[in-house]
Amino acid sequence: MEVPMNGLKYVGVALTAGIVGAAVALLIAPSSGRETRRRLSRRFEEESRRMGRALRSEKEQLLKRGREALDDVADYVGEELDAAQKKLSKVVKV
């Protein structure tokens, strides 16, 4: 079963765009170097927290899909095992 990675790609692109956009906006805004660095630092921390939340959410979704796939495989294997045991019992009776 293939796990889609679109969510992780989106999160990475969004984080990168947010940080770059914030940096550019702050660098072209008229303010002191100290103030610009403080604002950049604060923006980076905010984006990092947002990225952490997004990654945790994506991780939970991936784990859920993985558990569901594992349950499906277990059900399939159980059904196939039951079918094989029935066939074997017919052969042994003959």
PyMOL Python script that loads the backbone (N, CA, C, O; Angstrom):
from pymol import cmd

cmd.read_pdbstr("""\
ATOM      1  N   MET A   1       0.849  -1.179   0.000  1.00  0.00           N
ATOM      2  CA  MET A   1       0.000   0.000   0.000  1.00  0.00           C
ATOM      3  C   MET A   1       0.892   1.238   0.000  1.00  0.00           C
ATOM      4  O   MET A   1       1.824   1.329   0.799  1.00  0.00           O
ATOM      5  N   GLU A   2       0.622   2.163  -0.862  1.00  0.00           N
ATOM      6  CA  GLU A   2       1.431   3.369  -0.989  1.00  0.00           C
ATOM      7  C   GLU A   2       0.860   4.458  -0.098  1.00  0.00           C
ATOM      8  O   GLU A   2      -0.348   4.699  -0.100  1.00  0.00           O
ATOM      9  N   VAL A   3       1.723   5.117   0.661  1.00  0.00           N
ATOM     10  CA  VAL A   3       1.305   6.193   1.549  1.00  0.00           C
ATOM     11  C   VAL A   3       1.525   7.523   0.839  1.00  0.00           C
ATOM     12  O   VAL A   3       2.651   7.822   0.441  1.00  0.00           O
ATOM     13  N   PRO A   4       0.478   8.329   0.669  1.00  0.00           N
ATOM     14  CA  PRO A   4       0.646   9.612  -0.006  1.00  0.00           C
ATOM     15  C   PRO A   4       1.482  10.570   0.838  1.00  0.00           C
ATOM     16  O   PRO A   4       1.310  10.645   2.055  1.00  0.00           O
ATOM     17  N   MET A   5       2.374  11.288   0.201  1.00  0.00           N
ATOM     18  CA  MET A   5       3.243  12.219   0.898  1.00  0.00           C
ATOM     19  C   MET A   5       2.867  13.671   0.606  1.00  0.00           C
ATOM     20  O   MET A   5       3.621  14.586   0.938  1.00  0.00           O
ATOM     21  N   ASN A   6       1.719  13.883  -0.006  1.00  0.00           N
ATOM     22  CA  ASN A   6       1.312  15.236  -0.374  1.00  0.00           C
ATOM     23  C   ASN A   6       1.232  16.154   0.833  1.00  0.00           C
ATOM     24  O   ASN A   6       1.610  17.322   0.748  1.00  0.00           O
ATOM     25  N   GLY A   7       0.748  15.644   1.949  1.00  0.00           N
ATOM     26  CA  GLY A   7       0.622  16.466   3.147  1.00  0.00           C
ATOM     27  C   GLY A   7       1.962  16.957   3.643  1.00  0.00           C
ATOM     28  O   GLY A   7       2.097  18.125   4.008  1.00  0.00           O
ATOM     29  N   LEU A   8       2.964  16.079   3.662  1.00  0.00           N
ATOM     30  CA  LEU A   8       4.290  16.478   4.118  1.00  0.00           C
ATOM     31  C   LEU A   8       4.919  17.485   3.170  1.00  0.00           C
ATOM     32  O   LEU A   8       5.579  18.426   3.612  1.00  0.00           O
ATOM     33  N   LYS A   9       4.721  17.298   1.880  1.00  0.00           N
ATOM     34  CA  LYS A   9       5.262  18.252   0.911  1.00  0.00           C
ATOM     35  C   LYS A   9       4.621  19.615   1.117  1.00  0.00           C
ATOM     36  O   LYS A   9       5.302  20.640   1.083  1.00  0.00           O
ATOM     37  N   TYR A  10       3.319  19.626   1.331  1.00  0.00           N
ATOM     38  CA  TYR A  10       2.604  20.882   1.543  1.00  0.00           C
ATOM     39  C   TYR A  10       3.128  21.597   2.776  1.00  0.00           C
ATOM     40  O   TYR A  10       3.350  22.808   2.750  1.00  0.00           O
ATOM     41  N   VAL A  11       3.325  20.855   3.851  1.00  0.00           N
ATOM     42  CA  VAL A  11       3.807  21.447   5.096  1.00  0.00           C
ATOM     43  C   VAL A  11       5.183  22.064   4.884  1.00  0.00           C
ATOM     44  O   VAL A  11       5.444  23.178   5.336  1.00  0.00           O
ATOM     45  N   GLY A  12       6.061  21.345   4.200  1.00  0.00           N
ATOM     46  CA  GLY A  12       7.407  21.859   3.957  1.00  0.00           C
ATOM     47  C   GLY A  12       7.396  23.118   3.109  1.00  0.00           C
ATOM     48  O   GLY A  12       8.107  24.079   3.402  1.00  0.00           O
ATOM     49  N   VAL A  13       6.595  23.109   2.065  1.00  0.00           N
ATOM     50  CA  VAL A  13       6.506  24.280   1.191  1.00  0.00           C
ATOM     51  C   VAL A  13       5.910  25.458   1.954  1.00  0.00           C
ATOM     52  O   VAL A  13       6.385  26.587   1.827  1.00  0.00           O
ATOM     53  N   ALA A  14       4.880  25.200   2.738  1.00  0.00           N
ATOM     54  CA  ALA A  14       4.235  26.277   3.491  1.00  0.00           C
ATOM     55  C   ALA A  14       5.198  26.890   4.501  1.00  0.00           C
ATOM     56  O   ALA A  14       5.254  28.111   4.644  1.00  0.00           O
ATOM     57  N   LEU A  15       5.947  26.057   5.195  1.00  0.00           N
ATOM     58  CA  LEU A  15       6.905  26.571   6.175  1.00  0.00           C
ATOM     59  C   LEU A  15       7.970  27.409   5.489  1.00  0.00           C
ATOM     60  O   LEU A  15       8.279  28.514   5.933  1.00  0.00           O
ATOM     61  N   THR A  16       8.522  26.893   4.422  1.00  0.00           N
ATOM     62  CA  THR A  16       9.569  27.618   3.702  1.00  0.00           C
ATOM     63  C   THR A  16       9.051  28.954   3.190  1.00  0.00           C
ATOM     64  O   THR A  16       9.711  29.981   3.342  1.00  0.00           O
ATOM     65  N   ALA A  17       7.879  28.938   2.587  1.00  0.00           N
ATOM     66  CA  ALA A  17       7.298  30.175   2.058  1.00  0.00           C
ATOM     67  C   ALA A  17       7.034  31.178   3.177  1.00  0.00           C
ATOM     68  O   ALA A  17       7.278  32.374   3.020  1.00  0.00           O
ATOM     69  N   GLY A  18       6.538  30.686   4.296  1.00  0.00           N
ATOM     70  CA  GLY A  18       6.262  31.577   5.423  1.00  0.00           C
ATOM     71  C   GLY A  18       7.515  32.233   5.961  1.00  0.00           C
ATOM     72  O   GLY A  18       7.529  33.435   6.229  1.00  0.00           O
ATOM     73  N   ILE A  19       8.568  31.448   6.121  1.00  0.00           N
ATOM     74  CA  ILE A  19       9.816  31.990   6.658  1.00  0.00           C
ATOM     75  C   ILE A  19      10.448  32.973   5.672  1.00  0.00           C
ATOM     76  O   ILE A  19      10.879  34.059   6.060  1.00  0.00           O
ATOM     77  N   VAL A  20      10.501  32.590   4.403  1.00  0.00           N
ATOM     78  CA  VAL A  20      11.095  33.477   3.396  1.00  0.00           C
ATOM     79  C   VAL A  20      10.290  34.766   3.287  1.00  0.00           C
ATOM     80  O   VAL A  20      10.860  35.857   3.244  1.00  0.00           O
ATOM     81  N   GLY A  21       8.979  34.644   3.243  1.00  0.00           N
ATOM     82  CA  GLY A  21       8.138  35.835   3.149  1.00  0.00           C
ATOM     83  C   GLY A  21       8.311  36.760   4.340  1.00  0.00           C
ATOM     84  O   GLY A  21       8.390  37.979   4.186  1.00  0.00           O
ATOM     85  N   ALA A  22       8.370  36.176   5.526  1.00  0.00           N
ATOM     86  CA  ALA A  22       8.552  36.986   6.727  1.00  0.00           C
ATOM     87  C   ALA A  22       9.915  37.664   6.720  1.00  0.00           C
ATOM     88  O   ALA A  22      10.031  38.839   7.069  1.00  0.00           O
ATOM     89  N   ALA A  23      10.935  36.932   6.328  1.00  0.00           N
ATOM     90  CA  ALA A  23      12.282  37.496   6.304  1.00  0.00           C
ATOM     91  C   ALA A  23      12.366  38.661   5.320  1.00  0.00           C
ATOM     92  O   ALA A  23      12.921  39.712   5.641  1.00  0.00           O
ATOM     93  N   VAL A  24      11.821  38.473   4.135  1.00  0.00           N
ATOM     94  CA  VAL A  24      11.865  39.541   3.125  1.00  0.00           C
ATOM     95  C   VAL A  24      11.094  40.758   3.615  1.00  0.00           C
ATOM     96  O   VAL A  24      11.570  41.888   3.497  1.00  0.00           O
ATOM     97  N   ALA A  25       9.918  40.534   4.158  1.00  0.00           N
ATOM     98  CA  ALA A  25       9.101  41.652   4.635  1.00  0.00           C
ATOM     99  C   ALA A  25       9.813  42.420   5.738  1.00  0.00           C
ATOM    100  O   ALA A  25       9.786  43.651   5.761  1.00  0.00           O
ATOM    101  N   LEU A  26      10.441  41.705   6.638  1.00  0.00           N
ATOM    102  CA  LEU A  26      11.125  42.373   7.738  1.00  0.00           C
ATOM    103  C   LEU A  26      12.400  43.075   7.277  1.00  0.00           C
ATOM    104  O   LEU A  26      12.751  44.137   7.792  1.00  0.00           O
ATOM    105  N   LEU A  27      13.081  42.486   6.317  1.00  0.00           N
ATOM    106  CA  LEU A  27      14.332  43.086   5.853  1.00  0.00           C
ATOM    107  C   LEU A  27      14.109  44.370   5.059  1.00  0.00           C
ATOM    108  O   LEU A  27      14.955  45.263   5.077  1.00  0.00           O
ATOM    109  N   ILE A  28      12.982  44.466   4.367  1.00  0.00           N
ATOM    110  CA  ILE A  28      12.742  45.682   3.591  1.00  0.00           C
ATOM    111  C   ILE A  28      11.998  46.742   4.402  1.00  0.00           C
ATOM    112  O   ILE A  28      11.877  47.884   3.957  1.00  0.00           O
ATOM    113  N   ALA A  29      11.506  46.383   5.568  1.00  0.00           N
ATOM    114  CA  ALA A  29      10.806  47.339   6.421  1.00  0.00           C
ATOM    115  C   ALA A  29      11.837  48.235   7.111  1.00  0.00           C
ATOM    116  O   ALA A  29      12.896  47.759   7.520  1.00  0.00           O
ATOM    117  N   PRO A  30      11.537  49.510   7.239  1.00  0.00           N
ATOM    118  CA  PRO A  30      12.494  50.414   7.890  1.00  0.00           C
ATOM    119  C   PRO A  30      12.489  50.218   9.403  1.00  0.00           C
ATOM    120  O   PRO A  30      11.566  50.656  10.090  1.00  0.00           O
ATOM    121  N   SER A  31      13.513  49.563   9.910  1.00  0.00           N
ATOM    122  CA  SER A  31      13.677  49.409  11.357  1.00  0.00           C
ATOM    123  C   SER A  31      15.141  49.111  11.636  1.00  0.00           C
ATOM    124  O   SER A  31      15.917  48.823  10.724  1.00  0.00           O
ATOM    125  N   SER A  32      15.504  49.184  12.898  1.00  0.00           N
ATOM    126  CA  SER A  32      16.906  48.966  13.272  1.00  0.00           C
ATOM    127  C   SER A  32      17.284  47.500  13.092  1.00  0.00           C
ATOM    128  O   SER A  32      16.417  46.628  13.023  1.00  0.00           O
ATOM    129  N   GLY A  33      18.573  47.242  13.017  1.00  0.00           N
ATOM    130  CA  GLY A  33      19.055  45.868  12.885  1.00  0.00           C
ATOM    131  C   GLY A  33      18.622  45.005  14.050  1.00  0.00           C
ATOM    132  O   GLY A  33      18.207  43.861  13.864  1.00  0.00           O
ATOM    133  N   ARG A  34      18.717  45.552  15.253  1.00  0.00           N
ATOM    134  CA  ARG A  34      18.319  44.807  16.448  1.00  0.00           C
ATOM    135  C   ARG A  34      16.840  44.460  16.387  1.00  0.00           C
ATOM    136  O   ARG A  34      16.453  43.325  16.664  1.00  0.00           O
ATOM    137  N   GLU A  35      16.013  45.438  16.024  1.00  0.00           N
ATOM    138  CA  GLU A  35      14.565  45.205  15.929  1.00  0.00           C
ATOM    139  C   GLU A  35      14.257  44.191  14.832  1.00  0.00           C
ATOM    140  O   GLU A  35      13.403  43.322  15.013  1.00  0.00           O
ATOM    141  N   THR A  36      14.938  44.293  13.710  1.00  0.00           N
ATOM    142  CA  THR A  36      14.720  43.348  12.609  1.00  0.00           C
ATOM    143  C   THR A  36      15.084  41.936  13.037  1.00  0.00           C
ATOM    144  O   THR A  36      14.345  40.993  12.758  1.00  0.00           O
ATOM    145  N   ARG A  37      16.214  41.783  13.711  1.00  0.00           N
ATOM    146  CA  ARG A  37      16.621  40.448  14.180  1.00  0.00           C
ATOM    147  C   ARG A  37      15.618  39.893  15.187  1.00  0.00           C
ATOM    148  O   ARG A  37      15.299  38.704  15.165  1.00  0.00           O
ATOM    149  N   ARG A  38      15.130  40.754  16.061  1.00  0.00           N
ATOM    150  CA  ARG A  38      14.144  40.312  17.057  1.00  0.00           C
ATOM    151  C   ARG A  38      12.864  39.850  16.367  1.00  0.00           C
ATOM    152  O   ARG A  38      12.297  38.816  16.720  1.00  0.00           O
ATOM    153  N   ARG A  39      12.419  40.618  15.386  1.00  0.00           N
ATOM    154  CA  ARG A  39      11.196  40.257  14.672  1.00  0.00           C
ATOM    155  C   ARG A  39      11.387  38.977  13.862  1.00  0.00           C
ATOM    156  O   ARG A  39      10.499  38.125  13.824  1.00  0.00           O
ATOM    157  N   LEU A  40      12.549  38.841  13.214  1.00  0.00           N
ATOM    158  CA  LEU A  40      12.843  37.609  12.471  1.00  0.00           C
ATOM    159  C   LEU A  40      12.854  36.404  13.403  1.00  0.00           C
ATOM    160  O   LEU A  40      12.310  35.349  13.076  1.00  0.00           O
ATOM    161  N   SER A  41      13.470  36.568  14.553  1.00  0.00           N
ATOM    162  CA  SER A  41      13.545  35.471  15.521  1.00  0.00           C
ATOM    163  C   SER A  41      12.154  35.066  15.987  1.00  0.00           C
ATOM    164  O   SER A  41      11.830  33.881  16.055  1.00  0.00           O
ATOM    165  N   ARG A  42      11.339  36.064  16.306  1.00  0.00           N
ATOM    166  CA  ARG A  42       9.977  35.777  16.768  1.00  0.00           C
ATOM    167  C   ARG A  42       9.171  35.084  15.670  1.00  0.00           C
ATOM    168  O   ARG A  42       8.437  34.133  15.939  1.00  0.00           O
ATOM    169  N   ARG A  43       9.311  35.562  14.437  1.00  0.00           N
ATOM    170  CA  ARG A  43       8.571  34.961  13.324  1.00  0.00           C
ATOM    171  C   ARG A  43       9.027  33.523  13.086  1.00  0.00           C
ATOM    172  O   ARG A  43       8.209  32.640  12.827  1.00  0.00           O
ATOM    173  N   PHE A  44      10.334  33.296  13.174  1.00  0.00           N
ATOM    174  CA  PHE A  44      10.863  31.945  12.998  1.00  0.00           C
ATOM    175  C   PHE A  44      10.317  31.010  14.075  1.00  0.00           C
ATOM    176  O   PHE A  44       9.951  29.873  13.778  1.00  0.00           O
ATOM    177  N   GLU A  45      10.259  31.477  15.322  1.00  0.00           N
ATOM    178  CA  GLU A  45       9.711  30.655  16.405  1.00  0.00           C
ATOM    179  C   GLU A  45       8.240  30.335  16.158  1.00  0.00           C
ATOM    180  O   GLU A  45       7.804  29.204  16.375  1.00  0.00           O
ATOM    181  N   GLU A  46       7.477  31.324  15.704  1.00  0.00           N
ATOM    182  CA  GLU A  46       6.057  31.096  15.412  1.00  0.00           C
ATOM    183  C   GLU A  46       5.893  30.064  14.303  1.00  0.00           C
ATOM    184  O   GLU A  46       5.077  29.149  14.412  1.00  0.00           O
ATOM    185  N   GLU A  47       6.670  30.217  13.240  1.00  0.00           N
ATOM    186  CA  GLU A  47       6.588  29.272  12.122  1.00  0.00           C
ATOM    187  C   GLU A  47       7.039  27.880  12.550  1.00  0.00           C
ATOM    188  O   GLU A  47       6.476  26.881  12.102  1.00  0.00           O
ATOM    189  N   SER A  48       8.042  27.809  13.407  1.00  0.00           N
ATOM    190  CA  SER A  48       8.515  26.509  13.896  1.00  0.00           C
ATOM    191  C   SER A  48       7.426  25.806  14.699  1.00  0.00           C
ATOM    192  O   SER A  48       7.217  24.602  14.549  1.00  0.00           O
ATOM    193  N   ARG A  49       6.739  26.554  15.543  1.00  0.00           N
ATOM    194  CA  ARG A  49       5.642  25.959  16.319  1.00  0.00           C
ATOM    195  C   ARG A  49       4.524  25.489  15.397  1.00  0.00           C
ATOM    196  O   ARG A  49       3.965  24.408  15.584  1.00  0.00           O
ATOM    197  N   ARG A  50       4.201  26.317  14.393  1.00  0.00           N
ATOM    198  CA  ARG A  50       3.148  25.938  13.447  1.00  0.00           C
ATOM    199  C   ARG A  50       3.552  24.683  12.683  1.00  0.00           C
ATOM    200  O   ARG A  50       2.732  23.791  12.469  1.00  0.00           O
ATOM    201  N   MET A  51       4.796  24.617  12.279  1.00  0.00           N
ATOM    202  CA  MET A  51       5.303  23.447  11.558  1.00  0.00           C
ATOM    203  C   MET A  51       5.238  22.212  12.455  1.00  0.00           C
ATOM    204  O   MET A  51       4.866  21.131  11.998  1.00  0.00           O
ATOM    205  N   GLY A  52       5.597  22.368  13.723  1.00  0.00           N
ATOM    206  CA  GLY A  52       5.520  21.248  14.660  1.00  0.00           C
ATOM    207  C   GLY A  52       4.103  20.718  14.782  1.00  0.00           C
ATOM    208  O   GLY A  52       3.884  19.507  14.789  1.00  0.00           O
ATOM    209  N   ARG A  53       3.146  21.624  14.878  1.00  0.00           N
ATOM    210  CA  ARG A  53       1.739  21.192  14.964  1.00  0.00           C
ATOM    211  C   ARG A  53       1.325  20.464  13.694  1.00  0.00           C
ATOM    212  O   ARG A  53       0.665  19.426  13.754  1.00  0.00           O
ATOM    213  N   ALA A  54       1.709  21.006  12.551  1.00  0.00           N
ATOM    214  CA  ALA A  54       1.342  20.382  11.275  1.00  0.00           C
ATOM    215  C   ALA A  54       1.986  19.005  11.137  1.00  0.00           C
ATOM    216  O   ALA A  54       1.346  18.065  10.666  1.00  0.00           O
ATOM    217  N   LEU A  55       3.235  18.883  11.543  1.00  0.00           N
ATOM    218  CA  LEU A  55       3.915  17.588  11.453  1.00  0.00           C
ATOM    219  C   LEU A  55       3.300  16.565  12.401  1.00  0.00           C
ATOM    220  O   LEU A  55       3.164  15.393  12.049  1.00  0.00           O
ATOM    221  N   ARG A  56       2.928  17.003  13.599  1.00  0.00           N
ATOM    222  CA  ARG A  56       2.273  16.073  14.533  1.00  0.00           C
ATOM    223  C   ARG A  56       0.949  15.584  13.959  1.00  0.00           C
ATOM    224  O   ARG A  56       0.617  14.403  14.065  1.00  0.00           O
ATOM    225  N   SER A  57       0.204  16.486  13.357  1.00  0.00           N
ATOM    226  CA  SER A  57      -1.069  16.108  12.743  1.00  0.00           C
ATOM    227  C   SER A  57      -0.847  15.123  11.599  1.00  0.00           C
ATOM    228  O   SER A  57      -1.564  14.129  11.485  1.00  0.00           O
ATOM    229  N   GLU A  58       0.135  15.396  10.759  1.00  0.00           N
ATOM    230  CA  GLU A  58       0.434  14.512   9.629  1.00  0.00           C
ATOM    231  C   GLU A  58       0.890  13.149  10.136  1.00  0.00           C
ATOM    232  O   GLU A  58       0.517  12.118   9.577  1.00  0.00           O
ATOM    233  N   LYS A  59       1.693  13.144  11.192  1.00  0.00           N
ATOM    234  CA  LYS A  59       2.165  11.884  11.773  1.00  0.00           C
ATOM    235  C   LYS A  59       0.990  11.047  12.259  1.00  0.00           C
ATOM    236  O   LYS A  59       0.939   9.841  12.018  1.00  0.00           O
ATOM    237  N   GLU A  60       0.047  11.686  12.942  1.00  0.00           N
ATOM    238  CA  GLU A  60      -1.120  10.962  13.442  1.00  0.00           C
ATOM    239  C   GLU A  60      -1.943  10.382  12.295  1.00  0.00           C
ATOM    240  O   GLU A  60      -2.429   9.255  12.385  1.00  0.00           O
ATOM    241  N   GLN A  61      -2.097  11.144  11.226  1.00  0.00           N
ATOM    242  CA  GLN A  61      -2.848  10.637  10.073  1.00  0.00           C
ATOM    243  C   GLN A  61      -2.138   9.448   9.437  1.00  0.00           C
ATOM    244  O   GLN A  61      -2.777   8.464   9.065  1.00  0.00           O
ATOM    245  N   LEU A  62      -0.812   9.541   9.314  1.00  0.00           N
ATOM    246  CA  LEU A  62      -0.050   8.430   8.736  1.00  0.00           C
ATOM    247  C   LEU A  62      -0.130   7.191   9.618  1.00  0.00           C
ATOM    248  O   LEU A  62      -0.279   6.076   9.117  1.00  0.00           O
ATOM    249  N   LEU A  63      -0.032   7.384  10.930  1.00  0.00           N
ATOM    250  CA  LEU A  63      -0.145   6.246  11.843  1.00  0.00           C
ATOM    251  C   LEU A  63      -1.523   5.602  11.746  1.00  0.00           C
ATOM    252  O   LEU A  63      -1.646   4.377  11.756  1.00  0.00           O
ATOM    253  N   LYS A  64      -2.556   6.431  11.653  1.00  0.00           N
ATOM    254  CA  LYS A  64      -3.916   5.901  11.537  1.00  0.00           C
ATOM    255  C   LYS A  64      -4.059   5.074  10.266  1.00  0.00           C
ATOM    256  O   LYS A  64      -4.608   3.973  10.292  1.00  0.00           O
ATOM    257  N   ARG A  65      -3.556   5.618   9.138  1.00  0.00           N
ATOM    258  CA  ARG A  65      -3.634   4.871   7.880  1.00  0.00           C
ATOM    259  C   ARG A  65      -2.823   3.584   7.949  1.00  0.00           C
ATOM    260  O   ARG A  65      -3.237   2.560   7.407  1.00  0.00           O
ATOM    261  N   GLY A  66      -1.685   3.630   8.605  1.00  0.00           N
ATOM    262  CA  GLY A  66      -0.859   2.431   8.750  1.00  0.00           C
ATOM    263  C   GLY A  66      -1.565   1.363   9.564  1.00  0.00           C
ATOM    264  O   GLY A  66      -1.533   0.184   9.210  1.00  0.00           O
ATOM    265  N   ARG A  67      -2.205   1.772  10.657  1.00  0.00           N
ATOM    266  CA  ARG A  67      -2.947   0.814  11.488  1.00  0.00           C
ATOM    267  C   ARG A  67      -4.103   0.201  10.698  1.00  0.00           C
ATOM    268  O   ARG A  67      -4.355  -1.001  10.780  1.00  0.00           O
ATOM    269  N   GLU A  68      -4.796   1.036   9.937  1.00  0.00           N
ATOM    270  CA  GLU A  68      -5.910   0.528   9.129  1.00  0.00           C
ATOM    271  C   GLU A  68      -5.414  -0.470   8.089  1.00  0.00           C
ATOM    272  O   GLU A  68      -6.048  -1.502   7.868  1.00  0.00           O
ATOM    273  N   ALA A  69      -4.292  -0.174   7.453  1.00  0.00           N
ATOM    274  CA  ALA A  69      -3.728  -1.090   6.457  1.00  0.00           C
ATOM    275  C   ALA A  69      -3.310  -2.394   7.119  1.00  0.00           C
ATOM    276  O   ALA A  69      -3.525  -3.470   6.560  1.00  0.00           O
ATOM    277  N   LEU A  70      -2.722  -2.309   8.292  1.00  0.00           N
ATOM    278  CA  LEU A  70      -2.314  -3.512   9.017  1.00  0.00           C
ATOM    279  C   LEU A  70      -3.529  -4.353   9.392  1.00  0.00           C
ATOM    280  O   LEU A  70      -3.494  -5.579   9.282  1.00  0.00           O
ATOM    281  N   ASP A  71      -4.594  -3.709   9.831  1.00  0.00           N
ATOM    282  CA  ASP A  71      -5.829  -4.433  10.147  1.00  0.00           C
ATOM    283  C   ASP A  71      -6.391  -5.124   8.907  1.00  0.00           C
ATOM    284  O   ASP A  71      -6.842  -6.267   8.979  1.00  0.00           O
ATOM    285  N   ASP A  72      -6.363  -4.433   7.773  1.00  0.00           N
ATOM    286  CA  ASP A  72      -6.849  -5.028   6.522  1.00  0.00           C
ATOM    287  C   ASP A  72      -6.033  -6.257   6.147  1.00  0.00           C
ATOM    288  O   ASP A  72      -6.591  -7.279   5.748  1.00  0.00           O
ATOM    289  N   VAL A  73      -4.719  -6.158   6.275  1.00  0.00           N
ATOM    290  CA  VAL A  73      -3.849  -7.295   5.948  1.00  0.00           C
ATOM    291  C   VAL A  73      -4.113  -8.450   6.906  1.00  0.00           C
ATOM    292  O   VAL A  73      -4.174  -9.605   6.484  1.00  0.00           O
ATOM    293  N   ALA A  74      -4.269  -8.148   8.183  1.00  0.00           N
ATOM    294  CA  ALA A  74      -4.538  -9.198   9.165  1.00  0.00           C
ATOM    295  C   ALA A  74      -5.861  -9.903   8.855  1.00  0.00           C
ATOM    296  O   ALA A  74      -5.945 -11.128   8.944  1.00  0.00           O
ATOM    297  N   ASP A  75      -6.882  -9.142   8.496  1.00  0.00           N
ATOM    298  CA  ASP A  75      -8.169  -9.741   8.125  1.00  0.00           C
ATOM    299  C   ASP A  75      -8.022 -10.634   6.901  1.00  0.00           C
ATOM    300  O   ASP A  75      -8.546 -11.748   6.872  1.00  0.00           O
ATOM    301  N   TYR A  76      -7.314 -10.148   5.898  1.00  0.00           N
ATOM    302  CA  TYR A  76      -7.113 -10.917   4.669  1.00  0.00           C
ATOM    303  C   TYR A  76      -6.364 -12.215   4.961  1.00  0.00           C
ATOM    304  O   TYR A  76      -6.756 -13.281   4.486  1.00  0.00           O
ATOM    305  N   VAL A  77      -5.296 -12.125   5.733  1.00  0.00           N
ATOM    306  CA  VAL A  77      -4.511 -13.320   6.060  1.00  0.00           C
ATOM    307  C   VAL A  77      -5.363 -14.310   6.850  1.00  0.00           C
ATOM    308  O   VAL A  77      -5.292 -15.516   6.614  1.00  0.00           O
ATOM    309  N   GLY A  78      -6.161 -13.811   7.776  1.00  0.00           N
ATOM    310  CA  GLY A  78      -7.036 -14.686   8.545  1.00  0.00           C
ATOM    311  C   GLY A  78      -8.045 -15.407   7.670  1.00  0.00           C
ATOM    312  O   GLY A  78      -8.284 -16.602   7.842  1.00  0.00           O
ATOM    313  N   GLU A  79      -8.637 -14.683   6.731  1.00  0.00           N
ATOM    314  CA  GLU A  79      -9.606 -15.296   5.817  1.00  0.00           C
ATOM    315  C   GLU A  79      -8.943 -16.348   4.935  1.00  0.00           C
ATOM    316  O   GLU A  79      -9.501 -17.424   4.723  1.00  0.00           O
ATOM    317  N   GLU A  80      -7.766 -16.043   4.426  1.00  0.00           N
ATOM    318  CA  GLU A  80      -7.045 -16.994   3.580  1.00  0.00           C
ATOM    319  C   GLU A  80      -6.626 -18.223   4.379  1.00  0.00           C
ATOM    320  O   GLU A  80      -6.662 -19.340   3.861  1.00  0.00           O
ATOM    321  N   LEU A  81      -6.238 -18.033   5.611  1.00  0.00           N
ATOM    322  CA  LEU A  81      -5.857 -19.158   6.470  1.00  0.00           C
ATOM    323  C   LEU A  81      -7.060 -20.053   6.736  1.00  0.00           C
ATOM    324  O   LEU A  81      -6.948 -21.277   6.684  1.00  0.00           O
ATOM    325  N   ASP A  82      -8.205 -19.449   7.019  1.00  0.00           N
ATOM    326  CA  ASP A  82      -9.425 -20.235   7.226  1.00  0.00           C
ATOM    327  C   ASP A  82      -9.775 -21.044   5.980  1.00  0.00           C
ATOM    328  O   ASP A  82     -10.124 -22.221   6.073  1.00  0.00           O
ATOM    329  N   ALA A  83      -9.681 -20.408   4.816  1.00  0.00           N
ATOM    330  CA  ALA A  83      -9.992 -21.105   3.566  1.00  0.00           C
ATOM    331  C   ALA A  83      -9.018 -22.259   3.335  1.00  0.00           C
ATOM    332  O   ALA A  83      -9.424 -23.337   2.901  1.00  0.00           O
ATOM    333  N   ALA A  84      -7.753 -22.038   3.619  1.00  0.00           N
ATOM    334  CA  ALA A  84      -6.747 -23.096   3.433  1.00  0.00           C
ATOM    335  C   ALA A  84      -6.994 -24.253   4.397  1.00  0.00           C
ATOM    336  O   ALA A  84      -6.842 -25.416   4.021  1.00  0.00           O
ATOM    337  N   GLN A  85      -7.373 -23.945   5.631  1.00  0.00           N
ATOM    338  CA  GLN A  85      -7.648 -25.002   6.606  1.00  0.00           C
ATOM    339  C   GLN A  85      -8.858 -25.831   6.182  1.00  0.00           C
ATOM    340  O   GLN A  85      -8.863 -27.049   6.363  1.00  0.00           O
ATOM    341  N   LYS A  86      -9.880 -25.191   5.621  1.00  0.00           N
ATOM    342  CA  LYS A  86     -11.055 -25.926   5.149  1.00  0.00           C
ATOM    343  C   LYS A  86     -10.687 -26.857   4.005  1.00  0.00           C
ATOM    344  O   LYS A  86     -11.129 -28.006   3.972  1.00  0.00           O
ATOM    345  N   LYS A  87      -9.884 -26.374   3.072  1.00  0.00           N
ATOM    346  CA  LYS A  87      -9.448 -27.212   1.956  1.00  0.00           C
ATOM    347  C   LYS A  87      -8.604 -28.371   2.460  1.00  0.00           C
ATOM    348  O   LYS A  87      -8.747 -29.497   1.982  1.00  0.00           O
ATOM    349  N   LEU A  88      -7.739 -28.110   3.408  1.00  0.00           N
ATOM    350  CA  LEU A  88      -6.881 -29.149   3.957  1.00  0.00           C
ATOM    351  C   LEU A  88      -7.704 -30.207   4.678  1.00  0.00           C
ATOM    352  O   LEU A  88      -7.424 -31.401   4.566  1.00  0.00           O
ATOM    353  N   SER A  89      -8.720 -29.771   5.416  1.00  0.00           N
ATOM    354  CA  SER A  89      -9.548 -30.742   6.135  1.00  0.00           C
ATOM    355  C   SER A  89     -10.325 -31.629   5.159  1.00  0.00           C
ATOM    356  O   SER A  89     -10.560 -32.800   5.456  1.00  0.00           O
ATOM    357  N   LYS A  90     -10.728 -31.096   4.001  1.00  0.00           N
ATOM    358  CA  LYS A  90     -11.406 -31.909   2.990  1.00  0.00           C
ATOM    359  C   LYS A  90     -10.452 -32.940   2.405  1.00  0.00           C
ATOM    360  O   LYS A  90     -10.844 -34.084   2.177  1.00  0.00           O
ATOM    361  N   VAL A  91      -9.220 -32.555   2.162  1.00  0.00           N
ATOM    362  CA  VAL A  91      -8.223 -33.467   1.592  1.00  0.00           C
ATOM    363  C   VAL A  91      -7.879 -34.564   2.589  1.00  0.00           C
ATOM    364  O   VAL A  91      -7.731 -35.723   2.200  1.00  0.00           O
ATOM    365  N   VAL A  92      -7.752 -34.230   3.841  1.00  0.00           N
ATOM    366  CA  VAL A  92      -7.383 -35.203   4.868  1.00  0.00           C
ATOM    367  C   VAL A  92      -8.512 -36.200   5.096  1.00  0.00           C
ATOM    368  O   VAL A  92      -8.236 -37.364   5.384  1.00  0.00           O
ATOM    369  N   LYS A  93      -9.762 -35.793   4.978  1.00  0.00           N
ATOM    370  CA  LYS A  93     -10.904 -36.683   5.183  1.00  0.00           C
ATOM    371  C   LYS A  93     -10.987 -37.743   4.100  1.00  0.00           C
ATOM    372  O   LYS A  93     -11.470 -38.845   4.362  1.00  0.00           O
ATOM    373  N   VAL A  94     -10.538 -37.448   2.912  1.00  0.00           N
ATOM    374  CA  VAL A  94     -10.652 -38.377   1.782  1.00  0.00           C
ATOM    375  C   VAL A  94      -9.732 -39.513   1.934  1.00  0.00           C
ATOM    376  O   VAL A  94      -9.693 -40.395   1.076  1.00  0.00           O
TER     377      VAL A  94
END
""", "prot")
cmd.dss("prot")
cmd.show_as("cartoon", "prot")
cmd.util.cbc("prot")
cmd.orient("prot")
